[in-house]
Amino acid sequence: MSGAPVADAADDLLRGTLRVLGLVAVVVVTAASLLAGPVAGLSALIGVGFVAVLFGVSTAVLAWLARRGAGSALGVLAGAMVGRLILYAAALSVLAQVAWVHRTSLALATAVAVALTLAYELRALSRMPRLFWIDADASHTAALDTTRSR
């Protein structure tokens, strides 16, 4: 299997997740602004933006590896998920020290964005076997051939 289908799958994952994050941003920024003011809305936007940046970087690395033909997509994704969670926690701790940041909006927006991003990512990945260098058509054909030979 060439790297192109795997890279295309990574690109699809990136585009889909960024669409989800765009919708999340509209909802959480609007809700935070209405409930706690413009500073809360800005804080929520920072949280969602941080999630988008970290997700984008990890997916870009995955797409780069896929284009190079490295069959380590699953390891990269697992490592990226864990690494992102650690970076989210560290960033929230640092940003909580900034006086003007609305901590509740920042934390809630980040938590919602992380949860929905991971949910979308897992759903999408379960539907993209080519991202893990699995040729679903070949596996299906091989299964059919095995049953015919018996």
N, C-alpha and C positions, 0 to 999 in steps of 0.2 A: 504494500500500500504506500503510495507516495505521500509526501508531506502536505500537498495541496488540500486534500479533503479535510485533514486534521486542522490545518490553519484556517480553512473556511469555517469549520465548526467553532473554533475559538473566536473568530470574528463575529459569527452569529451570536455566540454567547455574550460577547461584549456589547453588541448593539442592543440585544434584548434587555440585558440588565441595565444599561444606561437609560432605556425607555422607562423601565420600572422605577429607577431612581428619579427620573424627571417627574413622574406622577407623584412619587412620595414627596419630593421637594415642594411641589405645589400645595399638597395637602398639609404637610406639617408646618411649612412656613406660614401659610395662611392661618392655620389654627393657632400657632404660637403668637402671631401678630395680633390676632383678634382677642386672644385670651390674656396676653401679658404685655403687649406693646411691640413697637418696632425693634427694640433691642433683642427681644425674645425671638422675633422672626429672623433677624440677622444671625443670632446664635444657632437657631435651628438650621439655617442655610449653611453655616459653617460645618455643622455636624454632617449633613447630607453630602456636602461637597467633599469632605474628607473621606467619607465612605466611597464616593465615586472615584476619587483619585487613587486610593489604595486598590480598589477593585480593578480599575483600568490598568494600573501598572502590573498587577499580577496576571491579568489576562493577556496583556501585551507580551509579557515574558513567555507565557504559554504559547501564544501564536508564533513568536520568534523561534522557540524550540521546535514547534511543529513544522515550521518551514524548513528548518535545518535537518529534519528527519529524525530528531531525537524521540525515541519511544518512551519518554518519561512523563507523559501528560498527567497521569494519575498522581504520581509523586509530587509534581509541581503544584497541582491543584490542592492536594491535601496540605502541603507545606504552606501554600499561599493562604489557605483558610485559617490555619493556626497562626501564622505570622500576622495576618491582618487583625485577628482578635487581640493579640498582644499589643499591636500598635494602636488599636482603638483605645484600649485601656490606658496606655501610656499617654496618648494625646489628650484624653479626657482629664486625666490627672493634671497635666500641664495647663490645659485651658481653664480648668476650674480655679486656677490661681490668678487669672486675669480678671481685674476688678469689674470691667464693664460687661463681661460675658454673663448671659442669663443661663446659669448652670443647669437648671431643670430642663429648659428647652433644648439646650445642647445635648444633654444626656438622652432625653427621650427621642429626639430626632435621630440621633446616632443609633440608638437601640432599635428603633423602628426600621431604619434604613438597613442596618446590618441583618436583622431578622428577615426582612423581605428580600434582600439581596441573596442571602444564603438559601432561602426557600426557592427563589426563582432559579438560582444556580443549580441546586440539586435536582429540581424538576427538569431543567433543560439538559443537564448532563445525563440523566436517565434516558433521555430521548436522543442522545447523540453518541452512539457507540463508536463512531469513527474518531471521536476525540481521544479515545483510548487505543487507537490503532486497531480497532476491531472492524472488520469488513462484514457487516451484518448479512449482506447478500451471499458472500462466500460461505459463511457459517450455515446459513439456511440451505444452500445448495449441498453442502457437505452432509448435513443431517438428512436431506432427502436421499442422497446417494447411499448413505449407510443403511437406511431402512429398505431400500430397493434390493440391496445385495443379500439380504437375509432371506 
